[in-house]
Amino acid sequence: MLLQELLVSEICFDGEKCRVPWTATPSMDLLSVLMTMNRHGISQVPVVLEHIEDHRGHLVGLLDRECISLTCRALATRKSLS
């Protein structure tokens, strides 16, 4: 199968739920997310719901290393200005 024929949904989703083993949840701290990325050698992870019973595992976002780095720099800047 050619890459242009393969859909993301065929790899990542089983019905409506994300099925990749490396996911993050909204309640995870960013260090844990970075550790997951390092452990699996990946640069981004899907963010899935965890607490809403009928929607557990549903995709709500995506985190990547650049987003985490930007957030850390913004927090450091805010802290230095206060």
Backbone atoms as SQL, in Angstrom:
CREATE TABLE atoms (id INTEGER PRIMARY KEY, chain TEXT, resi INTEGER, resn TEXT, atom TEXT, x REAL, y REAL, z REAL);
INSERT INTO atoms VALUES
  (1, 'A', 1, 'MET', 'N', 0.843, -1.181, 0.000),
  (2, 'A', 1, 'MET', 'CA', 0.000, 0.000, 0.000),
  (3, 'A', 1, 'MET', 'C', 0.885, 1.241, 0.000),
  (4, 'A', 2, 'LEU', 'N', 0.579, 2.208, -0.842),
  (5, 'A', 2, 'LEU', 'CA', 1.321, 3.460, -0.909),
  (6, 'A', 2, 'LEU', 'C', 0.908, 4.394, 0.217),
  (7, 'A', 3, 'LEU', 'N', 1.844, 5.214, 0.683),
  (8, 'A', 3, 'LEU', 'CA', 1.548, 6.141, 1.769),
  (9, 'A', 3, 'LEU', 'C', 0.412, 7.086, 1.437),
  (10, 'A', 4, 'GLN', 'N', 0.308, 7.499, 0.170),
  (11, 'A', 4, 'GLN', 'CA', -0.768, 8.415, -0.191),
  (12, 'A', 4, 'GLN', 'C', -2.139, 7.738, -0.174),
  (13, 'A', 5, 'GLU', 'N', -2.164, 6.404, -0.089),
  (14, 'A', 5, 'GLU', 'CA', -3.430, 5.681, -0.037),
  (15, 'A', 5, 'GLU', 'C', -3.859, 5.358, 1.392),
  (16, 'A', 6, 'LEU', 'N', -2.935, 5.499, 2.332),
  (17, 'A', 6, 'LEU', 'CA', -3.201, 5.138, 3.718),
  (18, 'A', 6, 'LEU', 'C', -3.732, 6.341, 4.484),
  (19, 'A', 7, 'LEU', 'N', -4.882, 6.175, 5.118),
  (20, 'A', 7, 'LEU', 'CA', -5.495, 7.253, 5.893),
  (21, 'A', 7, 'LEU', 'C', -5.005, 7.215, 7.334),
  (22, 'A', 8, 'VAL', 'N', -4.863, 8.377, 7.921),
  (23, 'A', 8, 'VAL', 'CA', -4.478, 8.466, 9.327),
  (24, 'A', 8, 'VAL', 'C', -5.463, 7.684, 10.191),
  (25, 'A', 9, 'SER', 'N', -6.735, 7.786, 9.885),
  (26, 'A', 9, 'SER', 'CA', -7.757, 7.103, 10.686),
  (27, 'A', 9, 'SER', 'C', -7.586, 5.593, 10.671),
  (28, 'A', 10, 'GLU', 'N', -6.982, 5.045, 9.634),
  (29, 'A', 10, 'GLU', 'CA', -6.767, 3.602, 9.561),
  (30, 'A', 10, 'GLU', 'C', -5.670, 3.154, 10.526),
  (31, 'A', 11, 'ILE', 'N', -4.765, 4.062, 10.858),
  (32, 'A', 11, 'ILE', 'CA', -3.681, 3.728, 11.768),
  (33, 'A', 11, 'ILE', 'C', -4.069, 4.037, 13.209),
  (34, 'A', 12, 'CYS', 'N', -4.691, 5.188, 13.399),
  (35, 'A', 12, 'CYS', 'CA', -4.877, 5.726, 14.750),
  (36, 'A', 12, 'CYS', 'C', -6.201, 5.393, 15.412),
  (37, 'A', 13, 'PHE', 'N', -7.216, 5.084, 14.655),
  (38, 'A', 13, 'PHE', 'CA', -8.529, 4.973, 15.273),
  (39, 'A', 13, 'PHE', 'C', -9.185, 3.627, 15.054),
  (40, 'A', 14, 'ASP', 'N', -9.870, 3.174, 16.078),
  (41, 'A', 14, 'ASP', 'CA', -10.690, 1.973, 16.033),
  (42, 'A', 14, 'ASP', 'C', -12.109, 2.469, 16.277),
  (43, 'A', 15, 'GLY', 'N', -12.863, 2.705, 15.226),
  (44, 'A', 15, 'GLY', 'CA', -14.149, 3.381, 15.374),
  (45, 'A', 15, 'GLY', 'C', -13.858, 4.837, 15.641),
  (46, 'A', 16, 'GLU', 'N', -14.245, 5.329, 16.818),
  (47, 'A', 16, 'GLU', 'CA', -14.015, 6.725, 17.157),
  (48, 'A', 16, 'GLU', 'C', -12.901, 6.900, 18.186),
  (49, 'A', 17, 'LYS', 'N', -12.343, 5.798, 18.698),
  (50, 'A', 17, 'LYS', 'CA', -11.342, 5.902, 19.758),
  (51, 'A', 17, 'LYS', 'C', -9.932, 5.731, 19.220),
  (52, 'A', 18, 'CYS', 'N', -9.028, 6.499, 19.781),
  (53, 'A', 18, 'CYS', 'CA', -7.628, 6.423, 19.391),
  (54, 'A', 18, 'CYS', 'C', -7.057, 5.104, 19.893),
  (55, 'A', 19, 'ARG', 'N', -6.320, 4.400, 19.045),
  (56, 'A', 19, 'ARG', 'CA', -5.812, 3.097, 19.441),
  (57, 'A', 19, 'ARG', 'C', -4.291, 3.010, 19.482),
  (58, 'A', 20, 'VAL', 'N', -3.591, 4.120, 19.305),
  (59, 'A', 20, 'VAL', 'CA', -2.140, 4.067, 19.422),
  (60, 'A', 20, 'VAL', 'C', -1.771, 3.956, 20.905),
  (61, 'A', 21, 'PRO', 'N', -0.678, 3.270, 21.225),
  (62, 'A', 21, 'PRO', 'CA', -0.331, 3.056, 22.637),
  (63, 'A', 21, 'PRO', 'C', 0.283, 4.276, 23.313),
  (64, 'A', 22, 'TRP', 'N', 0.693, 5.272, 22.564),
  (65, 'A', 22, 'TRP', 'CA', 1.348, 6.441, 23.150),
  (66, 'A', 22, 'TRP', 'C', 0.412, 7.632, 23.084),
  (67, 'A', 23, 'THR', 'N', -0.409, 7.791, 24.072),
  (68, 'A', 23, 'THR', 'CA', -1.325, 8.919, 24.129),
  (69, 'A', 23, 'THR', 'C', -1.068, 9.721, 25.402),
  (70, 'A', 24, 'ALA', 'N', -1.584, 10.925, 25.401),
  (71, 'A', 24, 'ALA', 'CA', -1.579, 11.772, 26.589),
  (72, 'A', 24, 'ALA', 'C', -3.033, 12.073, 26.936),
  (73, 'A', 25, 'THR', 'N', -3.246, 12.464, 28.167),
  (74, 'A', 25, 'THR', 'CA', -4.580, 12.871, 28.602),
  (75, 'A', 25, 'THR', 'C', -4.492, 14.306, 29.098),
  (76, 'A', 26, 'PRO', 'N', -5.602, 15.030, 29.121),
  (77, 'A', 26, 'PRO', 'CA', -5.574, 16.427, 29.575),
  (78, 'A', 26, 'PRO', 'C', -5.032, 16.602, 30.993),
  (79, 'A', 27, 'SER', 'N', -5.101, 15.582, 31.824),
  (80, 'A', 27, 'SER', 'CA', -4.643, 15.719, 33.208),
  (81, 'A', 27, 'SER', 'C', -3.159, 15.386, 33.389),
  (82, 'A', 28, 'MET', 'N', -2.469, 14.962, 32.337),
  (83, 'A', 28, 'MET', 'CA', -1.042, 14.621, 32.460),
  (84, 'A', 28, 'MET', 'C', -0.181, 15.873, 32.530),
  (85, 'A', 29, 'ASP', 'N', 0.913, 15.790, 33.293),
  (86, 'A', 29, 'ASP', 'CA', 1.862, 16.900, 33.295),
  (87, 'A', 29, 'ASP', 'C', 2.768, 16.772, 32.072),
  (88, 'A', 30, 'LEU', 'N', 3.343, 17.900, 31.658),
  (89, 'A', 30, 'LEU', 'CA', 4.130, 17.929, 30.431),
  (90, 'A', 30, 'LEU', 'C', 5.400, 17.093, 30.511),
  (91, 'A', 31, 'LEU', 'N', 5.986, 16.958, 31.693),
  (92, 'A', 31, 'LEU', 'CA', 7.172, 16.119, 31.831),
  (93, 'A', 31, 'LEU', 'C', 6.830, 14.664, 31.509),
  (94, 'A', 32, 'SER', 'N', 5.686, 14.194, 31.987),
  (95, 'A', 32, 'SER', 'CA', 5.259, 12.819, 31.679),
  (96, 'A', 32, 'SER', 'C', 5.039, 12.629, 30.184),
  (97, 'A', 33, 'VAL', 'N', 4.481, 13.643, 29.538),
  (98, 'A', 33, 'VAL', 'CA', 4.258, 13.561, 28.089),
  (99, 'A', 33, 'VAL', 'C', 5.605, 13.482, 27.365),
  (100, 'A', 34, 'LEU', 'N', 6.573, 14.313, 27.773),
  (101, 'A', 34, 'LEU', 'CA', 7.905, 14.266, 27.162),
  (102, 'A', 34, 'LEU', 'C', 8.571, 12.910, 27.390),
  (103, 'A', 35, 'MET', 'N', 8.392, 12.333, 28.560),
  (104, 'A', 35, 'MET', 'CA', 8.966, 11.014, 28.847),
  (105, 'A', 35, 'MET', 'C', 8.341, 9.953, 27.942),
  (106, 'A', 36, 'THR', 'N', 7.045, 10.057, 27.694),
  (107, 'A', 36, 'THR', 'CA', 6.369, 9.134, 26.779),
  (108, 'A', 36, 'THR', 'C', 6.937, 9.277, 25.372),
  (109, 'A', 37, 'MET', 'N', 7.113, 10.522, 24.928),
  (110, 'A', 37, 'MET', 'CA', 7.688, 10.764, 23.608),
  (111, 'A', 37, 'MET', 'C', 9.092, 10.162, 23.506),
  (112, 'A', 38, 'ASN', 'N', 9.913, 10.398, 24.530),
  (113, 'A', 38, 'ASN', 'CA', 11.274, 9.863, 24.525),
  (114, 'A', 38, 'ASN', 'C', 11.280, 8.340, 24.529),
  (115, 'A', 39, 'ARG', 'N', 10.431, 7.747, 25.336),
  (116, 'A', 39, 'ARG', 'CA', 10.368, 6.286, 25.452),
  (117, 'A', 39, 'ARG', 'C', 10.012, 5.639, 24.122),
  (118, 'A', 40, 'HIS', 'N', 9.115, 6.271, 23.367),
  (119, 'A', 40, 'HIS', 'CA', 8.655, 5.689, 22.106),
  (120, 'A', 40, 'HIS', 'C', 9.363, 6.271, 20.884),
  (121, 'A', 41, 'GLY', 'N', 10.269, 7.248, 21.105),
  (122, 'A', 41, 'GLY', 'CA', 10.994, 7.845, 19.995),
  (123, 'A', 41, 'GLY', 'C', 10.102, 8.599, 19.029),
  (124, 'A', 42, 'ILE', 'N', 9.134, 9.318, 19.577),
  (125, 'A', 42, 'ILE', 'CA', 8.182, 10.061, 18.751),
  (126, 'A', 42, 'ILE', 'C', 8.249, 11.546, 19.090),
  (127, 'A', 43, 'SER', 'N', 7.726, 12.388, 18.208),
  (128, 'A', 43, 'SER', 'CA', 7.789, 13.829, 18.443),
  (129, 'A', 43, 'SER', 'C', 6.423, 14.446, 18.716),
  (130, 'A', 44, 'GLN', 'N', 5.381, 13.645, 18.676),
  (131, 'A', 44, 'GLN', 'CA', 4.046, 14.157, 18.996),
  (132, 'A', 44, 'GLN', 'C', 3.167, 13.022, 19.504),
  (133, 'A', 45, 'VAL', 'N', 2.174, 13.377, 20.296),
  (134, 'A', 45, 'VAL', 'CA', 1.237, 12.389, 20.832),
  (135, 'A', 45, 'VAL', 'C', -0.185, 12.927, 20.727),
  (136, 'A', 46, 'PRO', 'N', -1.135, 12.042, 20.445),
  (137, 'A', 46, 'PRO', 'CA', -2.534, 12.469, 20.490),
  (138, 'A', 46, 'PRO', 'C', -2.974, 12.635, 21.940),
  (139, 'A', 47, 'VAL', 'N', -3.852, 13.582, 22.174),
  (140, 'A', 47, 'VAL', 'CA', -4.431, 13.804, 23.502),
  (141, 'A', 47, 'VAL', 'C', -5.853, 13.256, 23.457),
  (142, 'A', 48, 'VAL', 'N', -6.150, 12.342, 24.386),
  (143, 'A', 48, 'VAL', 'CA', -7.454, 11.690, 24.398),
  (144, 'A', 48, 'VAL', 'C', -8.148, 11.906, 25.741),
  (145, 'A', 49, 'LEU', 'N', -9.463, 11.862, 25.715),
  (146, 'A', 49, 'LEU', 'CA', -10.245, 12.005, 26.942),
  (147, 'A', 49, 'LEU', 'C', -10.062, 10.773, 27.811),
  (148, 'A', 50, 'GLU', 'N', -10.142, 10.979, 29.125),
  (149, 'A', 50, 'GLU', 'CA', -9.991, 9.853, 30.040),
  (150, 'A', 50, 'GLU', 'C', -11.132, 9.712, 31.041),
  (151, 'A', 51, 'HIS', 'N', -11.790, 10.819, 31.402),
  (152, 'A', 51, 'HIS', 'CA', -12.748, 10.766, 32.500),
  (153, 'A', 51, 'HIS', 'C', -14.218, 10.738, 32.088),
  (154, 'A', 52, 'ILE', 'N', -14.528, 11.094, 30.865),
  (155, 'A', 52, 'ILE', 'CA', -15.924, 11.133, 30.455),
  (156, 'A', 52, 'ILE', 'C', -16.303, 9.760, 29.920),
  (157, 'A', 53, 'GLU', 'N', -17.137, 9.054, 30.650),
  (158, 'A', 53, 'GLU', 'CA', -17.421, 7.641, 30.402),
  (159, 'A', 53, 'GLU', 'C', -17.713, 7.304, 28.948),
  (160, 'A', 54, 'ASP', 'N', -18.653, 7.977, 28.325),
  (161, 'A', 54, 'ASP', 'CA', -19.036, 7.641, 26.955),
  (162, 'A', 54, 'ASP', 'C', -18.033, 8.125, 25.913),
  (163, 'A', 55, 'HIS', 'N', -17.063, 8.939, 26.323),
  (164, 'A', 55, 'HIS', 'CA', -16.116, 9.511, 25.369),
  (165, 'A', 55, 'HIS', 'C', -14.662, 9.170, 25.685),
  (166, 'A', 56, 'ARG', 'N', -14.435, 8.214, 26.591),
  (167, 'A', 56, 'ARG', 'CA', -13.063, 7.828, 26.952),
  (168, 'A', 56, 'ARG', 'C', -12.318, 7.358, 25.708),
  (169, 'A', 57, 'GLY', 'N', -11.130, 7.891, 25.507),
  (170, 'A', 57, 'GLY', 'CA', -10.318, 7.517, 24.361),
  (171, 'A', 57, 'GLY', 'C', -10.550, 8.363, 23.127),
  (172, 'A', 58, 'HIS', 'N', -11.493, 9.294, 23.172),
  (173, 'A', 58, 'HIS', 'CA', -11.760, 10.145, 22.016),
  (174, 'A', 58, 'HIS', 'C', -10.690, 11.231, 21.900),
  (175, 'A', 59, 'LEU', 'N', -10.257, 11.480, 20.700),
  (176, 'A', 59, 'LEU', 'CA', -9.220, 12.462, 20.428),
  (177, 'A', 59, 'LEU', 'C', -9.728, 13.880, 20.687),
  (178, 'A', 60, 'VAL', 'N', -8.930, 14.666, 21.438),
  (179, 'A', 60, 'VAL', 'CA', -9.289, 16.064, 21.683),
  (180, 'A', 60, 'VAL', 'C', -8.180, 17.020, 21.264),
  (181, 'A', 61, 'GLY', 'N', -7.007, 16.493, 20.908),
  (182, 'A', 61, 'GLY', 'CA', -5.924, 17.367, 20.501),
  (183, 'A', 61, 'GLY', 'C', -4.656, 16.604, 20.184),
  (184, 'A', 62, 'LEU', 'N', -3.595, 17.377, 19.977),
  (185, 'A', 62, 'LEU', 'CA', -2.294, 16.812, 19.648),
  (186, 'A', 62, 'LEU', 'C', -1.225, 17.667, 20.316),
  (187, 'A', 63, 'LEU', 'N', -0.275, 17.026, 20.959),
  (188, 'A', 63, 'LEU', 'CA', 0.855, 17.734, 21.573),
  (189, 'A', 63, 'LEU', 'C', 2.123, 17.332, 20.845),
  (190, 'A', 64, 'ASP', 'N', 2.974, 18.322, 20.571),
  (191, 'A', 64, 'ASP', 'CA', 4.273, 18.010, 19.996),
  (192, 'A', 64, 'ASP', 'C', 5.359, 18.704, 20.802),
  (193, 'A', 65, 'ARG', 'N', 6.592, 18.351, 20.533),
  (194, 'A', 65, 'ARG', 'CA', 7.717, 18.895, 21.294),
  (195, 'A', 65, 'ARG', 'C', 7.798, 20.418, 21.184),
  (196, 'A', 66, 'GLU', 'N', 7.535, 20.955, 20.007),
  (197, 'A', 66, 'GLU', 'CA', 7.597, 22.402, 19.818),
  (198, 'A', 66, 'GLU', 'C', 6.556, 23.115, 20.679),
  (199, 'A', 67, 'CYS', 'N', 5.360, 22.569, 20.746),
  (200, 'A', 67, 'CYS', 'CA', 4.287, 23.152, 21.561),
  (201, 'A', 67, 'CYS', 'C', 4.681, 23.151, 23.043),
  (202, 'A', 68, 'ILE', 'N', 5.252, 22.051, 23.491),
  (203, 'A', 68, 'ILE', 'CA', 5.665, 21.954, 24.894),
  (204, 'A', 68, 'ILE', 'C', 6.800, 22.935, 25.175),
  (205, 'A', 69, 'SER', 'N', 7.767, 23.018, 24.282),
  (206, 'A', 69, 'SER', 'CA', 8.887, 23.946, 24.443),
  (207, 'A', 69, 'SER', 'C', 8.399, 25.389, 24.475),
  (208, 'A', 70, 'LEU', 'N', 7.505, 25.741, 23.586),
  (209, 'A', 70, 'LEU', 'CA', 6.954, 27.093, 23.541),
  (210, 'A', 70, 'LEU', 'C', 6.218, 27.424, 24.834),
  (211, 'A', 71, 'THR', 'N', 5.454, 26.487, 25.352),
  (212, 'A', 71, 'THR', 'CA', 4.728, 26.684, 26.605),
  (213, 'A', 71, 'THR', 'C', 5.690, 26.915, 27.761),
  (214, 'A', 72, 'CYS', 'N', 6.754, 26.103, 27.816),
  (215, 'A', 72, 'CYS', 'CA', 7.748, 26.272, 28.892),
  (216, 'A', 72, 'CYS', 'C', 8.444, 27.619, 28.807),
  (217, 'A', 73, 'ARG', 'N', 8.787, 28.058, 27.599),
  (218, 'A', 73, 'ARG', 'CA', 9.421, 29.369, 27.436),
  (219, 'A', 73, 'ARG', 'C', 8.474, 30.496, 27.834),
  (220, 'A', 74, 'ALA', 'N', 7.202, 30.375, 27.466),
  (221, 'A', 74, 'ALA', 'CA', 6.217, 31.400, 27.826),
  (222, 'A', 74, 'ALA', 'C', 6.038, 31.473, 29.347),
  (223, 'A', 75, 'LEU', 'N', 5.994, 30.318, 30.001),
  (224, 'A', 75, 'LEU', 'CA', 5.855, 30.301, 31.465),
  (225, 'A', 75, 'LEU', 'C', 7.089, 30.896, 32.137),
  (226, 'A', 76, 'ALA', 'N', 8.266, 30.588, 31.611),
  (227, 'A', 76, 'ALA', 'CA', 9.504, 31.145, 32.187),
  (228, 'A', 76, 'ALA', 'C', 9.539, 32.658, 32.020),
  (229, 'A', 77, 'THR', 'N', 9.095, 33.141, 30.861),
  (230, 'A', 77, 'THR', 'CA', 9.042, 34.581, 30.616),
  (231, 'A', 77, 'THR', 'C', 8.066, 35.250, 31.570),
  (232, 'A', 78, 'ARG', 'N', 6.903, 34.660, 31.718),
  (233, 'A', 78, 'ARG', 'CA', 5.897, 35.230, 32.624),
  (234, 'A', 78, 'ARG', 'C', 6.422, 35.276, 34.059),
  (235, 'A', 79, 'LYS', 'N', 7.104, 34.203, 34.462),
  (236, 'A', 79, 'LYS', 'CA', 7.651, 34.150, 35.822),
  (237, 'A', 79, 'LYS', 'C', 8.722, 35.228, 36.020),
  (238, 'A', 80, 'SER', 'N', 9.556, 35.434, 35.009),
  (239, 'A', 80, 'SER', 'CA', 10.629, 36.427, 35.149),
  (240, 'A', 80, 'SER', 'C', 10.081, 37.859, 35.158),
  (241, 'A', 81, 'LEU', 'N', 8.919, 38.071, 34.585),
  (242, 'A', 81, 'LEU', 'CA', 8.321, 39.403, 34.541),
  (243, 'A', 81, 'LEU', 'C', 7.495, 39.733, 35.775),
  (244, 'A', 82, 'SER', 'N', 7.185, 38.724, 36.589),
  (245, 'A', 82, 'SER', 'CA', 6.359, 39.008, 37.763),
  (246, 'A', 82, 'SER', 'C', 7.164, 39.321, 38.996);
